[in-house]
Amino acid sequence: MTKTPQLTPAHVSDIIQMALSDHVSFQDIRREYGVAEKDVKALMRDNLKPGSYRAWRKRVRDFGDRRENYK
């Protein structure tokens, strides 16, 4: 299990904004905040409405299928 660093509300907000962006990869988030991809997904699940989370995951999955280096 990955050890997630303690995050301030501002950092959580920044991570959510980065994760929602199509131009920022999970690797970029990990480099900046030390949060693994699975932890970003858990953070998004905890902070987005269920429908918004499902739409985000679908978008990430669909883009990942079309582009080799996405998220």
Jmol script that loads the backbone (N, CA, C; Angstrom):
load data "model"
ATOM      1  N   MET A   1       0.845  -1.187   0.000  1.00  0.00           N
ATOM      2  CA  MET A   1       0.000   0.000   0.000  1.00  0.00           C
ATOM      3  C   MET A   1       0.888   1.247   0.000  1.00  0.00           C
ATOM      4  N   THR A   2       0.549   2.215  -0.801  1.00  0.00           N
ATOM      5  CA  THR A   2       1.304   3.449  -0.909  1.00  0.00           C
ATOM      6  C   THR A   2       0.996   4.350   0.273  1.00  0.00           C
ATOM      7  N   LYS A   3       2.038   4.974   0.798  1.00  0.00           N
ATOM      8  CA  LYS A   3       1.848   5.918   1.886  1.00  0.00           C
ATOM      9  C   LYS A   3       1.505   7.276   1.293  1.00  0.00           C
ATOM     10  N   THR A   4       0.315   7.772   1.584  1.00  0.00           N
ATOM     11  CA  THR A   4      -0.124   9.054   1.051  1.00  0.00           C
ATOM     12  C   THR A   4       0.284  10.155   2.017  1.00  0.00           C
ATOM     13  N   PRO A   5       0.932  11.207   1.516  1.00  0.00           N
ATOM     14  CA  PRO A   5       1.302  12.310   2.400  1.00  0.00           C
ATOM     15  C   PRO A   5       0.061  13.048   2.901  1.00  0.00           C
ATOM     16  N   GLN A   6       0.180  13.687   4.059  1.00  0.00           N
ATOM     17  CA  GLN A   6      -0.911  14.510   4.577  1.00  0.00           C
ATOM     18  C   GLN A   6      -1.077  15.706   3.645  1.00  0.00           C
ATOM     19  N   LEU A   7      -2.293  15.941   3.229  1.00  0.00           N
ATOM     20  CA  LEU A   7      -2.565  17.007   2.265  1.00  0.00           C
ATOM     21  C   LEU A   7      -3.452  18.070   2.886  1.00  0.00           C
ATOM     22  N   THR A   8      -3.111  19.318   2.638  1.00  0.00           N
ATOM     23  CA  THR A   8      -3.952  20.419   3.087  1.00  0.00           C
ATOM     24  C   THR A   8      -5.154  20.511   2.151  1.00  0.00           C
ATOM     25  N   PRO A   9      -6.226  21.169   2.586  1.00  0.00           N
ATOM     26  CA  PRO A   9      -7.373  21.358   1.684  1.00  0.00           C
ATOM     27  C   PRO A   9      -6.972  22.043   0.370  1.00  0.00           C
ATOM     28  N   ALA A  10      -6.016  22.957   0.433  1.00  0.00           N
ATOM     29  CA  ALA A  10      -5.556  23.634  -0.786  1.00  0.00           C
ATOM     30  C   ALA A  10      -4.874  22.645  -1.731  1.00  0.00           C
ATOM     31  N   HIS A  11      -4.070  21.725  -1.168  1.00  0.00           N
ATOM     32  CA  HIS A  11      -3.403  20.726  -2.002  1.00  0.00           C
ATOM     33  C   HIS A  11      -4.415  19.762  -2.612  1.00  0.00           C
ATOM     34  N   VAL A  12      -5.418  19.366  -1.826  1.00  0.00           N
ATOM     35  CA  VAL A  12      -6.473  18.488  -2.346  1.00  0.00           C
ATOM     36  C   VAL A  12      -7.171  19.170  -3.516  1.00  0.00           C
ATOM     37  N   SER A  13      -7.482  20.446  -3.354  1.00  0.00           N
ATOM     38  CA  SER A  13      -8.128  21.207  -4.420  1.00  0.00           C
ATOM     39  C   SER A  13      -7.245  21.266  -5.669  1.00  0.00           C
ATOM     40  N   ASP A  14      -5.948  21.502  -5.477  1.00  0.00           N
ATOM     41  CA  ASP A  14      -5.015  21.549  -6.606  1.00  0.00           C
ATOM     42  C   ASP A  14      -4.939  20.201  -7.322  1.00  0.00           C
ATOM     43  N   ILE A  15      -4.897  19.115  -6.548  1.00  0.00           N
ATOM     44  CA  ILE A  15      -4.814  17.781  -7.140  1.00  0.00           C
ATOM     45  C   ILE A  15      -6.074  17.478  -7.944  1.00  0.00           C
ATOM     46  N   ILE A  16      -7.234  17.834  -7.403  1.00  0.00           N
ATOM     47  CA  ILE A  16      -8.492  17.619  -8.124  1.00  0.00           C
ATOM     48  C   ILE A  16      -8.486  18.401  -9.431  1.00  0.00           C
ATOM     49  N   GLN A  17      -8.063  19.653  -9.364  1.00  0.00           N
ATOM     50  CA  GLN A  17      -8.010  20.484 -10.569  1.00  0.00           C
ATOM     51  C   GLN A  17      -7.049  19.885 -11.597  1.00  0.00           C
ATOM     52  N   MET A  18      -5.893  19.407 -11.135  1.00  0.00           N
ATOM     53  CA  MET A  18      -4.922  18.802 -12.044  1.00  0.00           C
ATOM     54  C   MET A  18      -5.477  17.514 -12.653  1.00  0.00           C
ATOM     55  N   ALA A  19      -6.142  16.702 -11.831  1.00  0.00           N
ATOM     56  CA  ALA A  19      -6.681  15.428 -12.312  1.00  0.00           C
ATOM     57  C   ALA A  19      -7.794  15.650 -13.333  1.00  0.00           C
ATOM     58  N   LEU A  20      -8.571  16.702 -13.158  1.00  0.00           N
ATOM     59  CA  LEU A  20      -9.649  17.001 -14.099  1.00  0.00           C
ATOM     60  C   LEU A  20      -9.119  17.535 -15.427  1.00  0.00           C
ATOM     61  N   SER A  21      -7.903  18.064 -15.407  1.00  0.00           N
ATOM     62  CA  SER A  21      -7.307  18.608 -16.625  1.00  0.00           C
ATOM     63  C   SER A  21      -6.872  17.480 -17.555  1.00  0.00           C
ATOM     64  N   ASP A  22      -7.106  17.658 -18.837  1.00  0.00           N
ATOM     65  CA  ASP A  22      -6.661  16.671 -19.819  1.00  0.00           C
ATOM     66  C   ASP A  22      -5.181  16.824 -20.141  1.00  0.00           C
ATOM     67  N   HIS A  23      -4.542  17.864 -19.610  1.00  0.00           N
ATOM     68  CA  HIS A  23      -3.156  18.161 -19.954  1.00  0.00           C
ATOM     69  C   HIS A  23      -2.164  17.781 -18.861  1.00  0.00           C
ATOM     70  N   VAL A  24      -2.645  17.226 -17.758  1.00  0.00           N
ATOM     71  CA  VAL A  24      -1.776  16.863 -16.639  1.00  0.00           C
ATOM     72  C   VAL A  24      -1.888  15.357 -16.414  1.00  0.00           C
ATOM     73  N   SER A  25      -0.747  14.679 -16.386  1.00  0.00           N
ATOM     74  CA  SER A  25      -0.756  13.223 -16.206  1.00  0.00           C
ATOM     75  C   SER A  25      -0.708  12.865 -14.720  1.00  0.00           C
ATOM     76  N   PHE A  26      -1.041  11.608 -14.427  1.00  0.00           N
ATOM     77  CA  PHE A  26      -0.925  11.126 -13.053  1.00  0.00           C
ATOM     78  C   PHE A  26       0.530  11.215 -12.594  1.00  0.00           C
ATOM     79  N   GLN A  27       1.460  11.003 -13.515  1.00  0.00           N
ATOM     80  CA  GLN A  27       2.887  11.087 -13.182  1.00  0.00           C
ATOM     81  C   GLN A  27       3.257  12.508 -12.745  1.00  0.00           C
ATOM     82  N   ASP A  28       2.683  13.521 -13.393  1.00  0.00           N
ATOM     83  CA  ASP A  28       2.941  14.909 -12.997  1.00  0.00           C
ATOM     84  C   ASP A  28       2.429  15.170 -11.583  1.00  0.00           C
ATOM     85  N   ILE A  29       1.260  14.639 -11.280  1.00  0.00           N
ATOM     86  CA  ILE A  29       0.686  14.811  -9.940  1.00  0.00           C
ATOM     87  C   ILE A  29       1.572  14.116  -8.912  1.00  0.00           C
ATOM     88  N   ARG A  30       2.046  12.926  -9.246  1.00  0.00           N
ATOM     89  CA  ARG A  30       2.918  12.193  -8.322  1.00  0.00           C
ATOM     90  C   ARG A  30       4.215  12.964  -8.065  1.00  0.00           C
ATOM     91  N   ARG A  31       4.798  13.521  -9.128  1.00  0.00           N
ATOM     92  CA  ARG A  31       6.038  14.287  -8.968  1.00  0.00           C
ATOM     93  C   ARG A  31       5.836  15.500  -8.069  1.00  0.00           C
ATOM     94  N   GLU A  32       4.722  16.198  -8.256  1.00  0.00           N
ATOM     95  CA  GLU A  32       4.501  17.437  -7.507  1.00  0.00           C
ATOM     96  C   GLU A  32       4.024  17.199  -6.077  1.00  0.00           C
ATOM     97  N   TYR A  33       3.154  16.202  -5.875  1.00  0.00           N
ATOM     98  CA  TYR A  33       2.541  16.012  -4.557  1.00  0.00           C
ATOM     99  C   TYR A  33       2.862  14.675  -3.900  1.00  0.00           C
ATOM    100  N   GLY A  34       3.513  13.762  -4.606  1.00  0.00           N
ATOM    101  CA  GLY A  34       3.846  12.465  -4.030  1.00  0.00           C
ATOM    102  C   GLY A  34       2.647  11.555  -3.841  1.00  0.00           C
ATOM    103  N   VAL A  35       1.609  11.745  -4.662  1.00  0.00           N
ATOM    104  CA  VAL A  35       0.379  10.963  -4.551  1.00  0.00           C
ATOM    105  C   VAL A  35       0.293  10.015  -5.749  1.00  0.00           C
ATOM    106  N   ALA A  36       0.151   8.720  -5.473  1.00  0.00           N
ATOM    107  CA  ALA A  36       0.088   7.699  -6.523  1.00  0.00           C
ATOM    108  C   ALA A  36      -1.242   7.761  -7.269  1.00  0.00           C
ATOM    109  N   GLU A  37      -1.267   7.174  -8.463  1.00  0.00           N
ATOM    110  CA  GLU A  37      -2.472   7.180  -9.307  1.00  0.00           C
ATOM    111  C   GLU A  37      -3.685   6.623  -8.567  1.00  0.00           C
ATOM    112  N   LYS A  38      -3.518   5.490  -7.879  1.00  0.00           N
ATOM    113  CA  LYS A  38      -4.664   4.888  -7.178  1.00  0.00           C
ATOM    114  C   LYS A  38      -5.161   5.796  -6.055  1.00  0.00           C
ATOM    115  N   ASP A  39      -4.252   6.559  -5.453  1.00  0.00           N
ATOM    116  CA  ASP A  39      -4.652   7.485  -4.394  1.00  0.00           C
ATOM    117  C   ASP A  39      -5.359   8.712  -4.965  1.00  0.00           C
ATOM    118  N   VAL A  40      -4.950   9.141  -6.160  1.00  0.00           N
ATOM    119  CA  VAL A  40      -5.650  10.244  -6.831  1.00  0.00           C
ATOM    120  C   VAL A  40      -7.079   9.807  -7.151  1.00  0.00           C
ATOM    121  N   LYS A  41      -7.229   8.575  -7.642  1.00  0.00           N
ATOM    122  CA  LYS A  41      -8.566   8.061  -7.953  1.00  0.00           C
ATOM    123  C   LYS A  41      -9.425   8.006  -6.694  1.00  0.00           C
ATOM    124  N   ALA A  42      -8.845   7.564  -5.571  1.00  0.00           N
ATOM    125  CA  ALA A  42      -9.591   7.500  -4.307  1.00  0.00           C
ATOM    126  C   ALA A  42      -9.966   8.903  -3.836  1.00  0.00           C
ATOM    127  N   LEU A  43      -9.042   9.845  -3.970  1.00  0.00           N
ATOM    128  CA  LEU A  43      -9.309  11.230  -3.578  1.00  0.00           C
ATOM    129  C   LEU A  43     -10.440  11.809  -4.427  1.00  0.00           C
ATOM    130  N   MET A  44     -10.408  11.522  -5.728  1.00  0.00           N
ATOM    131  CA  MET A  44     -11.463  12.005  -6.618  1.00  0.00           C
ATOM    132  C   MET A  44     -12.804  11.377  -6.245  1.00  0.00           C
ATOM    133  N   ARG A  45     -12.801  10.087  -5.939  1.00  0.00           N
ATOM    134  CA  ARG A  45     -14.038   9.386  -5.565  1.00  0.00           C
ATOM    135  C   ARG A  45     -14.630  10.003  -4.298  1.00  0.00           C
ATOM    136  N   ASP A  46     -13.761  10.365  -3.353  1.00  0.00           N
ATOM    137  CA  ASP A  46     -14.219  10.934  -2.086  1.00  0.00           C
ATOM    138  C   ASP A  46     -14.707  12.374  -2.218  1.00  0.00           C
ATOM    139  N   ASN A  47     -14.244  13.096  -3.237  1.00  0.00           N
ATOM    140  CA  ASN A  47     -14.531  14.526  -3.319  1.00  0.00           C
ATOM    141  C   ASN A  47     -15.460  14.944  -4.453  1.00  0.00           C
ATOM    142  N   LEU A  48     -15.726  14.056  -5.401  1.00  0.00           N
ATOM    143  CA  LEU A  48     -16.649  14.381  -6.487  1.00  0.00           C
ATOM    144  C   LEU A  48     -17.987  13.692  -6.245  1.00  0.00           C
ATOM    145  N   LYS A  49     -19.017  14.239  -6.856  1.00  0.00           N
ATOM    146  CA  LYS A  49     -20.313  13.557  -6.837  1.00  0.00           C
ATOM    147  C   LYS A  49     -20.146  12.247  -7.600  1.00  0.00           C
ATOM    148  N   PRO A  50     -20.919  11.216  -7.250  1.00  0.00           N
ATOM    149  CA  PRO A  50     -20.758   9.917  -7.919  1.00  0.00           C
ATOM    150  C   PRO A  50     -20.827   9.991  -9.445  1.00  0.00           C
ATOM    151  N   GLY A  51     -21.767  10.747  -9.980  1.00  0.00           N
ATOM    152  CA  GLY A  51     -21.884  10.870 -11.435  1.00  0.00           C
ATOM    153  C   GLY A  51     -20.690  11.581 -12.047  1.00  0.00           C
ATOM    154  N   SER A  52     -20.183  12.591 -11.354  1.00  0.00           N
ATOM    155  CA  SER A  52     -19.012  13.325 -11.842  1.00  0.00           C
ATOM    156  C   SER A  52     -17.780  12.431 -11.829  1.00  0.00           C
ATOM    157  N   TYR A  53     -17.648  11.621 -10.779  1.00  0.00           N
ATOM    158  CA  TYR A  53     -16.518  10.699 -10.700  1.00  0.00           C
ATOM    159  C   TYR A  53     -16.572   9.685 -11.843  1.00  0.00           C
ATOM    160  N   ARG A  54     -17.744   9.101 -12.083  1.00  0.00           N
ATOM    161  CA  ARG A  54     -17.885   8.119 -13.163  1.00  0.00           C
ATOM    162  C   ARG A  54     -17.577   8.749 -14.526  1.00  0.00           C
ATOM    163  N   ALA A  55     -18.050   9.973 -14.741  1.00  0.00           N
ATOM    164  CA  ALA A  55     -17.784  10.662 -16.013  1.00  0.00           C
ATOM    165  C   ALA A  55     -16.288  10.929 -16.177  1.00  0.00           C
ATOM    166  N   TRP A  56     -15.617  11.325 -15.091  1.00  0.00           N
ATOM    167  CA  TRP A  56     -14.177  11.583 -15.136  1.00  0.00           C
ATOM    168  C   TRP A  56     -13.416  10.295 -15.448  1.00  0.00           C
ATOM    169  N   ARG A  57     -13.757   9.197 -14.769  1.00  0.00           N
ATOM    170  CA  ARG A  57     -13.077   7.920 -14.998  1.00  0.00           C
ATOM    171  C   ARG A  57     -13.287   7.447 -16.442  1.00  0.00           C
ATOM    172  N   LYS A  58     -14.503   7.620 -16.950  1.00  0.00           N
ATOM    173  CA  LYS A  58     -14.785   7.216 -18.331  1.00  0.00           C
ATOM    174  C   LYS A  58     -13.941   8.037 -19.300  1.00  0.00           C
ATOM    175  N   ARG A  59     -13.846   9.351 -19.053  1.00  0.00           N
ATOM    176  CA  ARG A  59     -13.059  10.213 -19.933  1.00  0.00           C
ATOM    177  C   ARG A  59     -11.585   9.811 -19.900  1.00  0.00           C
ATOM    178  N   VAL A  60     -11.045   9.564 -18.714  1.00  0.00           N
ATOM    179  CA  VAL A  60      -9.644   9.165 -18.586  1.00  0.00           C
ATOM    180  C   VAL A  60      -9.416   7.826 -19.289  1.00  0.00           C
ATOM    181  N   ARG A  61     -10.320   6.881 -19.096  1.00  0.00           N
ATOM    182  CA  ARG A  61     -10.204   5.565 -19.729  1.00  0.00           C
ATOM    183  C   ARG A  61     -10.282   5.679 -21.251  1.00  0.00           C
ATOM    184  N   ASP A  62     -11.258   6.443 -21.745  1.00  0.00           N
ATOM    185  CA  ASP A  62     -11.428   6.600 -23.193  1.00  0.00           C
ATOM    186  C   ASP A  62     -10.224   7.274 -23.837  1.00  0.00           C
ATOM    187  N   PHE A  63      -9.725   8.337 -23.213  1.00  0.00           N
ATOM    188  CA  PHE A  63      -8.555   9.018 -23.759  1.00  0.00           C
ATOM    189  C   PHE A  63      -7.339   8.101 -23.700  1.00  0.00           C
ATOM    190  N   GLY A  64      -7.224   7.333 -22.629  1.00  0.00           N
ATOM    191  CA  GLY A  64      -6.100   6.410 -22.483  1.00  0.00           C
ATOM    192  C   GLY A  64      -6.091   5.347 -23.563  1.00  0.00           C
ATOM    193  N   ASP A  65      -7.275   4.927 -23.989  1.00  0.00           N
ATOM    194  CA  ASP A  65      -7.371   3.938 -25.063  1.00  0.00           C
ATOM    195  C   ASP A  65      -6.950   4.532 -26.405  1.00  0.00           C
ATOM    196  N   ARG A  66      -7.177   5.827 -26.586  1.00  0.00           N
ATOM    197  CA  ARG A  66      -6.874   6.470 -27.867  1.00  0.00           C
ATOM    198  C   ARG A  66      -5.445   6.993 -27.944  1.00  0.00           C
ATOM    199  N   ARG A  67      -4.901   7.387 -26.800  1.00  0.00           N
ATOM    200  CA  ARG A  67      -3.559   7.961 -26.792  1.00  0.00           C
ATOM    201  C   ARG A  67      -2.642   7.100 -25.942  1.00  0.00           C
ATOM    202  N   GLU A  68      -1.457   6.867 -26.426  1.00  0.00           N
ATOM    203  CA  GLU A  68      -0.509   6.022 -25.703  1.00  0.00           C
ATOM    204  C   GLU A  68      -0.086   6.654 -24.381  1.00  0.00           C
ATOM    205  N   ASN A  69       0.173   7.947 -24.381  1.00  0.00           N
ATOM    206  CA  ASN A  69       0.680   8.615 -23.180  1.00  0.00           C
ATOM    207  C   ASN A  69      -0.340   9.584 -22.617  1.00  0.00           C
ATOM    208  N   TYR A  70      -1.407   9.055 -22.052  1.00  0.00           N
ATOM    209  CA  TYR A  70      -2.417   9.910 -21.426  1.00  0.00           C
ATOM    210  C   TYR A  70      -2.607   9.453 -20.002  1.00  0.00           C
ATOM    211  N   LYS A  71      -2.582  10.386 -19.105  1.00  0.00           N
ATOM    212  CA  LYS A  71      -2.754  10.131 -17.668  1.00  0.00           C
ATOM    213  C   LYS A  71      -1.909   8.993 -17.303  1.00  0.00           C
TER     214      LYS A  71
END
end "model"
wireframe off; spacefill off
backbone 0.3
color backbone group
